[in-house]
C-alpha cells in the first residue's frame, strides 16, 4: 500500500552537478524544474549518500539500474498502444525540422510531456484519456515529415472517444470490459475474471497465493489464459535485463538475509511462480538489517478494476539514520496502538508482529512510482504475511522534504476559515502531515485482522478494496493524531494543536481543495481521493446534529469549520471501527453504500466555487520528480571506484535518455 501527497509550487529550470566522488547537498538547492499543464516537476537530493561505503553505493546503483530496465513494462500495462505512441512522439520530438514557433508545436510539446509524466495517454490521477490540443491533420504532417509511424488504431485513439478511461470504476457497469488498462485482453469481462480466480484453490488456504498478480488474462479461442510476466514469458526481454542487475546487486548485498531475499526475487522473475513470490516477501519482510532497501516487482493493484494485477514499480531506498531512530518509537509501540484502538475486540490482533518503520532517502524510482511518487509505503500487501511475519513501512523523507521546500502556492490562505486555522496549519501542519503518513503506514495498514474464513479483500470487497483500505489506514492515523500518546512518546510538543491542524487539513482537503484536480462534472474515482472524500463527508453528515463541522458562507465563499475536535475524534473512531468491520467480515453491501454514498459524487455547486477560487493560482495541482543520475566512475581495468551524481538537465532530457537506454520491449507485446 502506498500513501500519496500532492502539493503545488512555482517552477524553474536549472542544471546541477556534483564533484567526482560526492553527492553534494545544499541548503540553496533549487527543487523546481519545470511546469506544464496541471503538472510541476521537482528534483530531489540524496543526503545520506555520503554515509555509504563504496560497496553499499554499488548496491544502490545496481538496484536503481534494475528498476529502470523495467520502465517499458508500466507503459504497456497502462495501455496496449502506449509504447507505439511514445516511440512515434519521441521520434517526432527529436527529429522534426519544421516550424517550432507555432502554437501547434507548442501544443505538441505540451502533450508529449503530459504523456511522459503519466506513463501513457491516460492521466496519471484521474485515469481519463488526455486528448491532444492539436489536430489529427497536424499529427499526420509531423509523422510524414519525420518518418515516424503509427498504426491506424493507435493514431485514431488519440482523437476519438474509445478507451476513454484507463480504470473505470463506475457503478453498475462492467468495470473490466470498460477499462483501457492492458491487464486484460479484448472481450474479457468482470464475470470472467471473478469466475476464473474463484476456481483457483491455494495449496494452503490459510496462506492464499496472489493469483493474477503477475499476468495478463486473455481469451484464446474463447478460453481464458494467463500470460505470465517472467523470463521467457510476457515482458521477458525487460525482465531479463532486470535479473542481470539484480544478480549484480545480490553479489554486493549487505548481509545474508538481504542476499537470500534478492535470490528469491531473481527466481520469481525467472519462473513467475507465485509461491516463490510469497517466499520472497517473507524473506524480504524479515530482512530488516542494513542501510539499503528496495521495492521491486508487480505490486500495487490500484490500476486493476478487479483488484488482482500488480503494476510494475521500483523504489531504491537509503536509510535516514537520525530520523529512523527517532521515529522507531511508533513500530516499538505498535501493540499499544492496536490494543487501544476503537476496533471490535475480535478484529484486533492479539500479537502485532514484525512491524518495522524507517525514514529513507530515495535514490531512484521507476515504473508506477515515477515521475509521480508516493511519500510512504507499507508492504507486503498479503494479509496473511502481515499477520504471521509483519510488514515494512517507510516514509520517503527526501521526497517529503522536496515537496516542503519547493515553495508555497498561497492556496492555504484562500481556503482556511479563519486566522486561527491558518496559524495552526503554518505552525503544526508539516509535523501533522509527517506523523499522519507514519501512522497511516506503520499502524494503519498493520492493524486489524480478517475474520476466520473470510477471503482476501479483492474477492470480498472487489473494486472497493483499495479505497476502503486506504481510508481505514487514514482513519487510524487521524484517530491517533489527536492523542496525548504522541506527546508521551516524544513525537510532538503539543498533541492537541497537532491534532487540530491534522483534522483541519484533512476536512478542508477532503471536502474542498482536492476538487481542484477534477474537471467540473467529473466524479471522484482515484482510490485515495475517494477515501478522503468519504471519510470527510461521512464525518460531516454524522456530526450535523451536534454541529461538529459547520459549513460557513463568508463573503460569498464556502468554508468548513470544525467546532468540536473532541466529537470529531470520536466520529473518526466510530468510522474506523466500521471500516475494520467491513474489511474483517467482507461486507460488500456496506462498503458499496459507504463509497458510493459519500466518496464518488461531487457537490457541483461547491466544485464550481472551488475551481473559480483556484483560478488566481498559477501553480499546478500535481507534482512529480526527475531522478538524480547515478553514474559510475570506472578505472583503467574496468572497476568501479566511485560515483558521480548529476541532476538531469531537464525533464525532457531525462525522458529521452530513459527512452534511449531502457527501451527493452517491442511496441506490441
C-alpha positions in Angstrom: 0.0 0.0 0.0 1.2 3.5 -0.7 0.5 6.9 0.6 0.4 9.9 -1.7 0.8 13.6 -1.4 0.3 16.3 -4.0 1.5 19.9 -3.4 1.7 22.8 -5.8 4.5 25.2 -6.4 6.1 27.5 -9.0 8.9 26.1 -11.1 12.2 27.0 -13.0 14.7 25.1 -15.0 18.4 24.7 -13.9 21.2 22.3 -14.2 23.1 21.0 -11.2 26.0 18.6 -10.7 28.4 17.5 -8.0 32.1 16.8 -7.8 33.6 13.5 -9.0 33.1 11.4 -5.8 30.4 13.0 -3.7 26.8 13.8 -3.8 26.6 17.4 -2.6 23.6 18.6 -0.8 22.9 22.3 -0.3 20.5 24.5 1.5 20.4 26.6 -1.7 19.3 23.6 -3.8 16.6 24.6 -6.3 13.9 21.9 -6.1 11.9 23.2 -9.1 12.5 22.0 -12.6 9.5 23.0 -14.8 5.8 23.2 -15.1 3.3 22.3 -17.8 -0.5 21.8 -17.9 -1.5 20.6 -14.4 1.9 19.2 -13.6 5.0 20.6 -12.0 8.3 18.7 -11.9 10.7 18.8 -9.0 14.1 17.4 -8.2 15.4 15.8 -5.0 18.7 15.3 -3.3 20.2 12.1 -1.7 21.6 13.5 1.6 22.5 10.1 3.0 24.7 9.0 0.0 28.0 10.0 1.6 27.3 7.9 4.6 27.5 4.8 2.5 30.5 2.6 1.8 31.6 2.1 -1.9 30.1 -1.4 -1.7 26.7 0.0 -0.5 26.8 2.6 -3.2 27.3 -0.2 -5.8 24.2 -1.9 -4.3 22.2 1.2 -4.7 23.4 1.7 -8.3 22.7 -1.9 -9.3 19.2 -1.8 -7.8 18.4 1.5 -9.5 19.5 0.2 -12.9 17.4 -2.9 -12.3 14.4 -0.7 -11.7 14.9 1.4 -14.8 15.3 -1.7 -17.1 11.6 -2.4 -16.5 10.4 1.1 -17.3 8.6 -0.1 -20.5 6.5 -2.5 -18.6 4.4 0.1 -16.9 3.8 1.8 -20.2 2.5 -1.4 -21.7 0.5 -2.3 -18.6 -1.2 1.1 -18.7 -2.5 0.8 -22.3 -1.8 -1.5 -25.2 -0.9 1.3 -27.6 1.3 3.3 -25.2 4.7 2.1 -26.4 3.9 2.6 -30.1 2.6 6.1 -29.4 5.6 7.0 -27.2 8.0 5.8 -29.8 6.3 7.9 -32.6 6.0 11.0 -30.4 9.7 10.8 -29.4 10.8 10.4 -32.9 8.9 13.5 -33.9 10.2 15.4 -30.9 13.9 14.6 -31.7 13.9 14.8 -35.5 11.3 17.4 -36.6 13.0 20.2 -38.5 9.9 22.3 -39.3 8.3 25.3 -37.6 8.8 25.2 -33.8 7.4 28.6 -33.1 3.8 27.7 -34.0 1.0 27.1 -31.4 0.6 23.6 -32.9 4.2 22.7 -32.0 3.8 24.2 -28.5 0.7 22.0 -28.1 2.6 19.0 -29.3 5.4 19.6 -26.8 2.9 20.0 -24.0 1.2 16.8 -25.0 4.3 14.7 -25.1 5.4 15.9 -21.7 2.0 15.0 -20.3 2.3 11.5 -21.8 5.8 11.1 -20.4 4.6 12.1 -16.9 1.6 9.7 -17.0 3.5 6.8 -18.5 0.9 6.8 -21.2 -2.0 8.6 -22.7 -4.3 8.5 -19.7 -4.0 11.0 -16.9 -1.9 9.6 -14.0 -4.5 10.5 -11.4 -7.9 10.9 -13.0 -7.4 8.0 -15.4 -9.1 10.0 -18.2 -7.6 9.9 -21.7 -5.7 13.1 -22.4 -6.6 14.4 -25.8 -4.1 16.5 -27.8 -4.8 20.2 -28.4 -3.5 19.8 -31.9 -5.4 18.2 -34.8 -5.2 14.8 -36.4 -4.0 16.5 -39.6 -1.2 18.3 -37.8 0.0 15.0 -36.3 -0.2 13.3 -39.7 2.0 16.1 -41.1 4.6 15.5 -38.3 4.6 11.8 -38.9 5.2 12.4 -42.6 7.9 14.9 -42.0 9.9 12.7 -39.6 9.2 9.2 -40.9 7.6 8.2 -37.7 4.7 5.7 -38.0 1.5 4.8 -36.1 -1.0 2.1 -36.9 -4.4 3.4 -37.8 -5.9 2.2 -34.5 -3.1 3.8 -32.4 -3.4 7.1 -34.4 -7.2 7.2 -34.2 -7.4 6.6 -30.5 -5.6 9.8 -29.7 -8.5 11.8 -31.1 -11.6 9.6 -30.7 -13.7 8.6 -27.6 -12.6 5.0 -27.4 -10.7 3.7 -24.3 -11.7 6.9 -22.5 -10.7 5.7 -19.0 -7.7 3.7 -18.0 -9.5 2.4 -14.9 -13.3 2.7 -15.0 -14.8 2.1 -11.5 -18.3 3.5 -12.3 -21.1 1.7 -10.5 -23.3 -0.8 -12.4 -21.1 -1.2 -15.5 -18.7 -3.9 -16.4 -15.5 -2.3 -15.0 -13.1 -4.7 -16.6 -14.6 -4.5 -20.0 -14.7 -0.7 -20.0 -11.2 -0.1 -18.6 -8.4 0.6 -21.1 -5.7 -0.7 -18.8 -3.8 -3.6 -20.5 -4.2 -6.2 -17.8 -7.0 -8.0 -19.8 -7.5 -9.0 -23.4 -10.3 -7.9 -25.6 -13.8 -9.1 -24.5 -12.7 -10.2 -21.0 -15.4 -9.3 -18.6 -15.6 -8.8 -14.8 -17.5 -12.0 -14.5 -14.8 -13.8 -16.5 -12.2 -12.6 -14.0 -14.2 -13.5 -10.9 -15.1 -17.0 -12.2 -11.5 -17.7 -13.4 -10.0 -17.0 -10.0 -12.8 -18.5 -8.0 -11.8 -21.8 -9.5 -8.2 -21.5 -8.3 -7.5 -23.1 -4.9 -4.3 -22.3 -3.0 -2.3 -25.3 -1.7 -2.7 -23.8 1.8 -6.0 -21.9 2.1 -4.6 -20.1 5.2 -1.8 -18.7 3.0 -3.6 -17.8 -0.2 -1.4 -17.1 -3.2 -1.7 -13.8 -5.0 -3.4 -15.2 -8.1 -3.4 -12.9 -11.0 -0.7 -10.5 -9.6 1.9 -11.1 -12.4 -0.1 -11.9 -15.5 -2.3 -10.7 -18.2 -5.6 -12.5 -18.6 -6.7 -13.0 -22.3 -9.0 -15.2 -24.3 -7.5 -17.6 -26.8 -10.2 -19.4 -28.8 -12.7 -18.4 -26.2 -10.7 -19.9 -23.4 -9.2 -17.7 -20.7 -5.4 -18.0 -20.5 -2.8 -16.2 -18.3 0.2 -14.6 -20.0 2.7 -14.6 -17.1 5.3 -11.9 -16.6 8.6 -13.7 -16.4 11.8 -14.5 -18.2 10.8 -16.2 -21.5 7.2 -15.0 -21.0 5.3 -11.7 -21.3 7.8 -8.8 -20.8 10.7 -11.3 -20.8 13.1 -9.0 -22.7 12.9 -6.4 -20.0 12.7 -8.9 -17.1 16.0 -10.5 -18.3 17.7 -7.1 -18.0 16.2 -6.6 -14.5 17.5 -10.1 -13.5 21.0 -9.2 -14.7 21.2 -6.1 -12.5 19.6 -7.9 -9.5 22.3 -10.6 -9.8 24.9 -7.9 -9.5 23.1 -6.4 -6.5 23.0 -9.8 -4.8 26.8 -10.1 -5.2 27.2 -6.9 -3.1 24.3 -7.5 -0.7 24.9 -6.1 2.9 24.1 -9.4 4.7 23.0 -13.0 4.2 19.3 -12.2 4.7 19.2 -9.5 2.2 21.1 -11.7 -0.3 18.7 -14.6 0.2 15.7 -12.3 -0.4 17.3 -10.9 -3.6 17.9 -14.5 -4.7 14.3 -15.3 -4.3 13.2 -12.2 -6.2 15.5 -13.3 -9.1 14.0 -16.8 -9.0 10.5 -15.3 -9.1 11.3 -13.2 -12.1 12.7 -16.3 -13.8 9.8 -18.6 -13.1 6.8 -16.3 -12.4 5.9 -18.8 -9.6 3.6 -17.2 -7.0 4.7 -19.4 -4.2 8.2 -18.1 -4.8 6.7 -14.6 -4.7 5.3 -15.3 -1.2 8.6 -16.9 -0.1 10.4 -13.8 -1.3 8.0 -11.5 0.6 8.5 -13.4 3.8 12.3 -13.2 3.4 12.2 -9.6 2.3 10.0 -8.6 5.3 12.3 -10.4 7.7 15.5 -8.8 6.2 15.5 -5.7 8.4 19.2 -5.1 8.9 21.3 -3.0 6.6 21.3 0.5 5.3 19.8 -0.2 1.8 16.3 -1.5 0.9 14.2 -1.5 -2.2 10.8 -2.2 -3.7 10.8 -4.0 -6.9 8.2 -6.0 -8.9 4.5 -6.1 -9.7 3.0 -4.8 -6.5 0.1 -2.3 -6.2 -3.3 -3.2 -7.7 -4.9 0.2 -7.9 -4.8 0.1 -11.7 -6.7 -3.1 -11.9 -10.5 -2.6 -11.8 -10.8 -6.1 -10.4 -8.0 -5.7 -7.9 -5.8 -8.6 -8.9 -2.9 -7.4 -11.1 0.1 -5.6 -9.9 1.7 -2.6 -11.6 5.5 -2.6 -12.1 7.1 -0.4 -9.5 10.6 0.2 -8.1 11.9 2.5 -5.3 15.5 2.2 -4.1 16.0 3.5 -0.5 18.8 4.5 1.8 18.1 4.6 5.5 17.9 8.1 7.1 19.8 7.1 10.3 18.8 10.0 12.5 15.1 10.2 11.6 14.6 6.4 11.5 15.9 6.2 15.1 13.6 9.0 16.2 10.5 7.5 14.6 11.2 3.9 15.5 9.1 4.6 18.6 6.0 4.0 16.5 6.8 0.4 15.5 8.0 -0.3 19.0 4.6 0.7 20.4 2.5 -1.0 17.6 0.9 -3.3 20.1 -0.2 -0.4 22.3 -1.9 1.3 19.4 -3.7 -1.9 18.4 -4.8 -2.6 22.0 -6.2 0.9 22.4 -7.9 1.3 19.1 -11.7 1.6 18.9 -11.9 -1.7 16.9 -14.2 -4.5 18.0 -12.1 -6.9 20.1 -12.4 -9.8 17.7 -11.0 -7.6 15.0 -7.8 -6.7 16.9 -4.6 -8.5 16.6 -3.6 -10.2 19.8 0.1 -10.1 18.7 1.3 -7.5 16.3 4.5 -8.9 14.8 7.4 -7.7 12.7 6.3 -4.1 12.2 9.3 -2.0 11.1 9.4 1.6 10.2 12.2 3.7 8.6 12.5 7.1 7.2 14.5 6.7 4.0 16.1 8.8 1.3 15.1 7.8 -2.2 18.0 7.1 -4.6 15.9 6.2 -7.6 12.4 5.3 -8.8 10.8 3.8 -11.8 7.6 2.3 -13.1 4.4 3.3 -11.3 6.5 5.2 -8.7 7.9 7.7 -11.3 7.6 10.5 -12.2 4.6 10.7 -9.8 5.7 9.2 -6.5 4.2 8.1 -3.2 5.5 9.6 0.0 5.1 6.5 2.1 4.8 2.8 1.5 3.8 -0.2 3.6 4.4 -3.7 2.2 3.8 -6.6 1.7 0.2 -6.5 0.8 -0.8 -10.1 1.6 -2.8 -10.1 4.7 -1.5 -13.5 5.9 2.1 -12.3 5.7 1.3 -9.2 7.6 -0.3 -11.3 10.4 2.3 -14.0 10.5 5.5 -12.2 9.7 4.9 -8.5 9.8 5.4 -5.6 7.4 7.8 -2.9 6.4 6.8 0.8 6.5 8.8 3.6 5.1 8.4 7.4 4.7 10.3 8.8 1.8 12.0 11.6 3.7 13.9 13.4 0.9 10.7 13.3 -1.3 8.7 14.9 1.5 11.5 17.4 2.1 11.5 18.3 -1.6 7.7 19.0 -1.5 8.1 21.1 1.6 10.9 23.1 0.2 9.6 23.7 -3.3 7.6 26.8 -2.3 4.0 27.6 -1.4 1.2 28.5 -3.6 -1.0 30.7 -1.5 -4.0 28.4 -1.7 -3.9 27.8 2.0 -4.9 31.4 2.8 -7.8 31.2 0.3 -9.4 28.1 1.8 -8.9 28.3 5.5 -11.8 29.6 7.5 -10.0 32.0 9.8 -6.6 33.2 11.1 -6.6 30.5 13.8 -6.9 27.7 11.3 -4.2 29.3 9.2 -1.8 29.7 12.1 -2.3 26.1 13.2 -1.5 24.9 9.7 1.6 27.0 9.4 3.0 26.0 12.8 1.9 22.4 13.0 0.8 21.3 9.5 4.1 19.8 8.4 4.5 17.8 11.6 0.9 16.6 11.4 1.4 15.5 7.7 4.6 13.6 8.5 3.0 11.9 11.5 -0.1 11.0 9.6 2.0 9.4 6.9 3.9 7.4 9.5 0.7 6.4 11.4 -1.1 5.5 8.2 1.7 3.2 7.0 3.1 1.8 10.3 0.0 1.4 12.5 -2.9 1.7 10.0 -2.0 -0.9 7.4 -0.7 -3.3 10.0 -3.8 -3.1 12.2 -6.8 -5.3 12.4 -7.4 -8.8 11.1 -9.9 -10.7 8.9 -12.5 -13.0 10.5 -11.7 -16.7 10.1 -12.8 -18.0 6.8 -13.2 -14.6 5.2 -11.5 -14.3 1.8 -9.0 -11.7 0.7 -10.5 -8.2 0.2 -10.0 -8.3 -3.6 -12.5 -11.2 -3.5 -15.0 -9.9 -0.9 -14.8 -6.1 -1.4 -13.8 -6.2 -5.1 -13.3 -2.8 -6.7 -13.8 -1.0 -3.4 -11.0 -2.9 -1.7 -8.2 -0.3 -2.3 -10.2 2.8 -1.3 -11.5 1.0 1.8 -8.0 0.0 2.9 -6.6 3.5 2.3 -9.5 5.1 4.2 -9.1 2.7 7.0 -5.4 3.5 7.3 -6.2 7.2 7.1 -8.6 6.8 10.0 -6.1 5.1 12.2 -3.8 8.0 11.6 -6.4 10.6 12.3 -7.6 8.8 15.4 -4.2 8.8 17.0 -3.1 12.2 15.8 -5.5 13.7 18.3 -4.0 11.7 21.3 -1.7 12.6 24.2 0.2 9.4 23.5 2.1 11.1 20.7 3.4 13.7 23.2 4.1 11.0 25.8 6.3 9.2 23.1 8.2 12.4 22.5 7.0 12.8 18.9 5.2 16.2 19.4 5.3 19.0 21.8 1.6 19.9 21.7 -0.5 16.9 20.7 -3.8 18.9 20.8 -2.6 21.5 18.3 -1.0 18.9 16.0 -4.3 17.0 16.1 -6.3 20.1 15.3 -4.1 21.0 12.4 -4.4 17.5 11.1 -8.2 17.5 11.3 -8.5 20.9 9.7 -6.3 20.0 6.8 -8.0 16.6 6.2 -11.5 18.0 6.2 -10.5 21.0 4.1 -8.9 18.8 1.5 -11.5 16.0 1.6 -14.5 18.3 1.1 -13.0 21.1 -1.0 -9.4 21.6 -2.1 -8.7 18.2 -3.7 -11.5 19.1 -6.1 -9.1 21.4 -8.0 -7.8 18.3 -9.6 -11.1 17.4 -11.2 -12.9 18.9 -14.2 -16.4 20.3 -13.3 -18.9 17.5 -13.6 -16.4 14.7 -13.0 -16.9 12.1 -10.3 -14.1 11.2 -7.8 -12.5 8.0 -8.9 -8.9 7.7 -7.8 -8.7 5.5 -4.7 -7.0 8.0 -2.3 -9.2 10.9 -3.4 -12.3 8.8 -3.0 -11.3 7.7 0.5 -10.5 11.3 1.6 -14.0 12.4 0.4 -15.9 9.5 2.0 -14.1 9.9 5.3 -14.7 13.7 5.4 -18.3 13.6 4.0 -19.4 10.9 6.4 -17.9 12.7 9.4 -19.6 16.0 8.3 -23.0 14.3 7.9 -22.9 12.4 11.1 -21.8 15.5 13.0 -24.6 17.7 11.7 -26.8 17.2 14.7 -24.1 18.5 17.1 -22.7 21.0 14.6 -19.3 19.3 14.8 -18.3 20.6 11.4 -20.0 23.7 10.3 -20.5 24.8 6.7 -19.9 28.5 6.7 -20.5 31.1 4.0 -18.5 34.2 4.3 -18.2 37.0 1.7 -19.8 34.6 -0.8 -17.2 31.9 -0.1 -17.8 28.5 1.5 -15.6 27.1 4.3 -15.8 24.0 6.5 -15.0 25.0 10.1 -14.5 22.4 12.9 -16.4 23.4 16.0 -15.7 20.4 18.2 -12.5 18.5 17.7 -13.3 16.0 20.5 -16.5 14.9 18.9 -14.9 14.7 15.5 -12.2 12.5 17.1 -15.0 10.3 18.4 -16.6 10.2 14.9 -13.4 9.1 13.3 -13.2 6.3 15.9 -16.7 5.2 15.1 -15.9 5.1 11.3 -12.7 3.3 11.9 -14.5 0.6 13.8 -17.0 0.3 11.0 -14.4 0.2 8.2 -12.5 -2.5 10.0 -15.7 -4.5 10.5 -16.4 -4.2 6.8 -12.9 -5.5 6.0 -12.9 -8.2 8.6 -16.4 -9.5 7.6 -16.0 -8.9 3.8 -19.3 -6.8 3.8 -19.6 -5.8 0.2 -23.0 -4.1 0.6 -21.7 -1.9 3.4 -18.6 -0.8 1.5 -20.6 -0.1 -1.6 -23.0 2.1 0.4 -20.1 3.9 2.1 -18.1 4.6 -1.0 -20.9 5.3 -3.5 -22.9 7.3 -0.9 -20.1 9.5 0.3 -17.0 9.1 -1.8 -17.8 9.3 -5.5 -20.4 12.0 -6.3 -19.3 15.7 -6.0 -21.3 18.7 -4.9 -21.3 20.5 -8.2 -22.0 23.9 -6.6 -19.0 23.6 -4.2 -16.9 22.2 -7.1 -17.6 25.2 -9.3 -16.8 27.6 -6.5 -13.6 25.8 -5.7 -12.5 26.0 -9.3 -13.4 29.6 -9.5 -11.5 30.5 -6.4 -8.5 28.5 -7.5 -8.1 30.4 -10.8 -6.0 33.1 -9.2 -3.2 30.5 -8.6 -1.0 29.5 -11.5 0.9 26.7 -9.8 -0.1 23.1 -10.8 -2.0 20.8 -8.5 0.1 17.7 -9.3 3.8 17.2 -8.7 6.4 14.6 -9.8 10.1 14.2 -9.9 13.1 13.7 -12.1 15.6 11.2 -10.6 19.3 12.0 -9.9 21.6 10.2 -12.4 24.0 7.9 -10.6 27.0 7.4 -12.9 29.9 5.0 -12.0 33.5 6.2 -12.2 35.5 3.4 -13.9 39.2 2.9 -13.6 41.5 1.5 -16.4 40.8 -2.1 -15.5 37.0 -1.6 -15.5 36.5 -1.5 -11.8 34.1 1.0 -10.2 36.0 3.4 -7.9 33.2 5.9 -7.1 30.1 7.6 -8.5 29.1 10.9 -9.9 25.5 12.0 -9.1 24.1 14.5 -11.5 20.8 16.3 -11.7 19.3 15.9 -15.2 19.4 18.9 -17.5 15.7 18.9 -17.8 12.6 16.7 -17.6 12.6 16.3 -21.3 16.3 15.3 -21.3 15.7 12.6 -18.7 12.7 11.1 -20.5 14.7 10.9 -23.8 17.7 9.4 -22.0 15.4 6.8 -20.5 13.9 6.0 -23.9 17.4 5.6 -25.4 18.9 3.5 -22.6 16.0 1.4 -21.3 13.6 0.7 -24.2 13.6 -3.1 -23.9 10.2 -4.1 -25.2 8.6 -4.1 -28.7 5.7 -1.8 -29.3 3.3 -4.7 -29.2 3.6 -7.4 -26.5 
